[in-house]
Structure formats: C-alpha cells, structure tokens
Amino acid sequence: MNRTKQYLLNDKILENVLVFLDPADLVSFSRLIYEYRNDKKYKTKFKKRIFNLLLHGLNDQDQYGFWNAFMNFKQLKKERPTAFTQHFVRVSSFIKDIRKDVDRTFPEIEKYSTEQGKASLLRVLVAVSNSIKELGYMQGLNYVAGVFSYYLKEEQAFWATLYLLEKLNAKDLLKENFETIHLLNYQFEVCLNNYLPSISNHLNGQPVTISYITTPWFITLYSYHLSLPKVSKEIELLTNLLIDC
C-alpha cells in the first residue's frame, strides 16, 4: 500500500484534514478519496461538511472554484465544444421572450441595470435555449442563469446553467405540462396541512390557491422572491444535495 492510500484510509488523519478545506477543495478531495474507499459514511460526512460551510455563504472569490469543482467546466466544453460559439448564441426563436425576462432580472443589482450586463445574460439564455431543444426557453430561467452570470464569466455561466438543467434534471421543473411542479405543489399542500394546519386553513380561506404562491418558487428555484446572495446560497446548497460528488 502506497503512502497516499495509507493516509486516505486513516480516519483520524482524514478528520484532521477536513477542518482546513474550503468547499471547492472538499469536493475535489472527496472524489480522490472515493477512488480508494467506496464508503457511504464518508460520502455523507463530506456532504454534511460542505453543506455546513455553504450555510455561511461563499465569497465572490470562491464562487468559481466551488462551481468548477462540482461541474468541471473544461470537461463540459470538451463534450460539446461548439455549444457557445458566437453564431449559436445569437440565433433563437425565443428571443422576444428572453429579452422581456432579461429586463426583469434582479433589477436591484447594478450589473443587470447596464446594457452590458443585460446583453451578457441574454447571450447565456439564448445559448441555453438552443442547447436543450425539448425545453427551449421557459420563464424563470432568467433568474437561475442570472445568479451564475453574476458570479461567473459568461461562458462559465452558460455551462453552469446547462449542468443544473441537464445533469441535475432541473429541466423537469420547466417542461410544458409542469407535471413535476404539480406534484411539488401537491406535496407542499399535504406537508403544510399535516405540520402547519393553522397556516393551511388560513391560506385555504383565501381567494387564491396555495399553488398560486408556490409555483413561482419551484419554477425559479426560489430566486424570484429572494435577493441574489440568498438565491446563490440556496442553489449551492441544492446542488450539494443533488450531486454525487
């Protein structure tokens, strides 16, 4: 057994090392460890450790390292090398809808009040709509892509949005018949009725259904009703739960 493997199989050494790792390093280190020990206990331990660090929030400088560790932008581009070319970005049958939504995206954020910031987000959304033919563009994507576009470079934001939609199956939320959204709304109503019956009874007495409130939450991954820093943290936590790092 070589020394590296010996260290990775030593629980006490691992516990001491984990304390000094940031979220991005934890993701990379966890993959190295899984090569040597297929241990569900450590998979859970890493996820909890990453989750706890993310609860405190990432600073702007750590955003790229975290998302790249999870998604591997170079590998994503290698799989689809022409997905973000200039020609591909400029042409979309959804351009009118995308332009409308870009103007509504995080208006309180300075970047999205400038023409340059809006144009960058527009290019990301057009490229995404062209990449997922069965989805195209759906309202709500602008907020998700807007989070990535704020913290990452333009092409990285494209890959991050695509990864969330395709590899983590978030596109199921946006399918035209909204089957997954209807299911989530039903599950939310059942949970609310079981655990918070007084709130459920109050909402049921209102002129709108509970799904009227919750549908925008699920379609935009809560980004419509939260500030950008809070949405960023929420998407980071959600990704950590969904991904098999």
PyMOL commands that set and color helices and strands:
alter all, ss='L'
color gray80, all
select helices_A, chain A and resi 3-8+11-18+23-36+40-55+60-71+73-79+86-90+95-104+110-113+115-131+141-151+154-166+170-174+179-195+197-204+210-219+228-242
alter helices_A, ss='H'
color red, helices_A
deselect
rebuild
show_as cartoon
